[in-house]
């Protein structure tokens, strides 16, 4: 494997980890500003509507972050 390919692999891994970190940070911020504990509502109370909303948020943030990182 040449050094050029290894450089791209390392950059891709670094950007992936950065994107995951930013996504988790955004979820924590939304968790803090929401009136209810989202994780407790989803896991313990089985709130399907809130789970769908959280999934939509995660997908939207992932698209925004990936576009920002990769241009």
C-alpha positions in Angstrom: 0.0 0.0 0.0 1.5 3.3 -1.0 1.8 6.3 1.3 -0.8 8.3 -0.7 -3.5 5.7 0.0 -2.5 5.5 3.7 -2.8 9.3 4.0 -6.3 9.2 2.6 -7.3 6.3 5.0 -6.0 8.1 8.0 -7.7 11.4 6.9 -11.0 9.6 6.4 -10.7 7.9 9.8 -9.9 11.2 11.5 -12.8 13.0 9.8 -15.2 10.2 10.7 -14.2 10.4 14.4 -14.5 14.2 14.3 -18.0 13.8 12.7 -19.1 11.3 15.3 -17.8 13.6 18.1 -19.7 16.6 16.8 -22.9 14.5 16.3 -22.8 13.3 19.9 -22.0 16.8 21.1 -25.1 18.1 19.3 -27.3 15.4 20.8 -26.0 16.3 24.3 -26.8 19.9 23.7 -30.4 19.1 22.6 -30.7 16.7 25.6 -29.7 19.6 27.9 -32.1 22.2 26.4 -35.1 19.9 26.2 -37.6 19.9 29.1 -37.7 16.2 29.5 -34.9 13.6 29.6 -34.9 12.3 26.0 -33.0 9.1 26.7 -35.2 8.2 29.7 -38.4 8.9 27.6 -37.2 6.7 24.7 -35.8 3.8 26.7 -37.9 3.5 29.8 -41.3 5.0 28.6 -41.0 3.5 25.0 -41.9 6.9 23.5 -41.9 6.0 19.8 -42.7 9.5 18.5 -39.7 10.9 20.4 -37.5 8.1 19.1 -38.5 8.9 15.5 -37.8 12.6 16.2 -34.4 11.8 17.7 -33.5 9.6 14.7 -34.5 12.3 12.3 -32.4 14.8 14.2 -29.4 12.5 14.1 -29.8 11.9 10.4 -30.1 15.6 9.6 -27.1 16.5 11.8 -25.1 13.7 10.2 -25.8 15.1 6.7 -24.9 18.6 7.8 -21.7 17.5 9.4 -20.6 15.3 6.5 -21.3 18.1 4.0 -19.3 20.6 6.2 -16.3 18.2 6.6 -16.1 16.9 3.0 -17.3 20.1 1.2 
